[in-house]
Every structure is written in C-alpha cells, then in structure tokens.
Amino acid sequence: MVGALSIVAKVLKVVPERNYAVTLPNQEVEGVEGSITFSLTKEVWEGEGAPHEGQLVVLEDIAQTGRGWRAYKARAVRPEDQT
C-alpha cells in the first residue's frame, strides 16, 4: 500500500468546485496530528461520486497548509491495500 489509511469523518458540500472531505487517520501518519482534508475535485479524488462518512480511503501527497493538513491525492481503499 502506498499512502496513509484514513476514515472519512465528514463530507462538506459547499459548491461543486469547493466540496471536500475531512478525514481522521486510521493509522499513525508521521508528523501529522489531527484531521486531514482533501478536495473532491477530479484532480484529487479518484472515485465515482463523493466518498461517504465512515469510508476508508487512501491519502497521498499530504502537506501542511496554513489551515491544517491537506492530501493532494485520495481514493477509496482497494482489496490489494488490505494485504
């Protein structure tokens, strides 16, 4: 598995270009404390439709911003991620 496993805590739908999800790490992510957000734009979220609350996702390209932690790539967990 590449990336960090995280659980979607909340999906926030503002306007199509500003929708995002807030996640809580399911495993320790070195140097990261608290939640990690990601955008639901096609450039970031690799999935059909929005993720749902409680869904396990894989986050990549995680960086700290002025407003907290952000993942610049996100996708649903696949069976091969569980091995």
Secondary structure, 3 states (H helix, E strand, C coil): CCCEEEEEEEEECCCHHHCEEEEEECCCCCCCCCCEEEECCCCCEECCCCCCCCCEEEEEEEEEECCEEEEEEEEECCHHHHC
